């Protein structure tokens, strides 16, 4: 029986796992609920259901922060829990892990150590840049394309990648993601309406209204707490407050995209300008985001169905097609390219 291979896309908000033996992709929230900050109470989707609802002795932890591992032991426990759901063959399996490029060597090494030194007892761990995995998951021929620009809008970060002739030309990790959109909505509602809402309520407002495609006078009634008298109540939140909060965050992303395109080598930039930019990640589903980016960047913006699965779909192709194997690296290799 052949040794199984797993593809791991460890996002700030969600973990996606590809199981080659079952040819199946699963995803689960990247969350752990701790009792008294010592004992694991629940993990994954179940833990996320407790977010902002748990009693005082239950602390909900997001092991990833800003695209990197913030709580190593918690992340290792969560990964072990998710892999245990695939009981056949997790021991001595091979792993391919998508990692952000624009982080420190120590942070990259943490992704490797997380899997290699886990209870799964990995046989080998290969890494690949998330931008490369995204491009392959989008169905692009990365070896022949003159210039590819991918913006991965995730839960905690936005990762910008420029790819040409099968390699990474430029990469930048911006500390803006879905969680920051939600926090911006919470803050603006508090300041403009003297009303406190939770982050999950803000997330619902963000997804309900989006950036475009809704009447300008739309509003949604949500539960929260008045900051004037401290009484729980319901209040209507107008679309304008939500849109202003979202666009404030998106403006910085747009500036970063423009800056990167301007700094891209001329031949590569010519390819990007002719094809446009691709967007992936969970926020690529945000209503009206494609229209907003096209109008502000004056470039075509392309995405695909289930954009949050692009990176793990790319890992699936890398694992299944030997022609892509040279895109992966072990941090134990002497010619590991980030150390050259």
Phi, psi and omega in degrees: 000131184288154179287134183286157178231135177243142171252130184240124171244101186264096181267165178298324187257324183220152172251131175243134183232129173255129179252111184295319184299319180268352184050053186223142176249130176238152177223149181206151181298142182270072187218145173228136174256126183249137174267125180056027178060018182232321188245135179290126181260315176203165188222150171070222183302321180297320179292323181295327178298338181271351184300128182066010179234350187285153174294171188299330184276357177254120182249122181267124187242136169258107185296336178258146178216128180054039173085354182234168183282118181261327180235092190299310183296320178295319180294321179294320178296316181296317179297317178299321179296315182292320179291331179294342176288346176250077195294341184265113168086020179284333179289134179059029176277166174262148183229142171238123188241128174277129181230151173290147182274322187274056174224171183287163178299323179296318180292323176294318181297329180298324177297318179296310182297325181307315183273314187296325183258018179275175178293347178291342178053063184298140174287316178208155178228120176249148179241154177213144179296139182298324178299320177295315179299320177300313183299317179293320178296333176284351181086018182274147175272090190293339182281334184254343181291135181288323179202128179233130175242122180237130174246112180263105180270102184255190182287328183239341182215166169240121183254121180257131183226135172246124185236141177209137176053039174084004182226164180277123179269311180215155179205140178216137178253117181259135183278055177223128179206192183303322180297324180288326174300313182298316181296324178295321178294315178303314183294319182290322177296319179297316184283328184266338183236002184049046187220130183257123176241161179276166181293326179293324175295319178296321178298319178296319177297318181299313182287328181290316185266323181063208183256327179220193170067034177209147180302144186293339181257015181292153175208161182225132179274126183229161178269146178189203181226131178292134178272357178273312181242359177073011184269132174298137180201178175247145181213147178278128178254119181287154182297330183299321179296317182293313181298318180297321180294317181294313184293329177300320178285320183294330181301321178293322177297317180297317178300319180293321178296314179300316181299318181291320178297320179296327182271357181286140177308144188307313182296321179290319180298324179300320178294321180294316182294332180278331183256335183095193180245153179252139177241139179225185180090166184300325181285349176297342176280353184299130184302124176083000182296317180301314180298316181300313182293321178297320182286330181271328182265342183058042178222152172297143178236125186240139172220184179221172178296141182054058183297337179292345181258006183301313184295314181289331174293324175296320176299322178301315179291321179298318180291322187275336185244115183296341179293343180262356188299330183286358176275351181258156182220151170258139179287357176267348181293142179294328181262025176307117198292335180288347180256002181280000000 
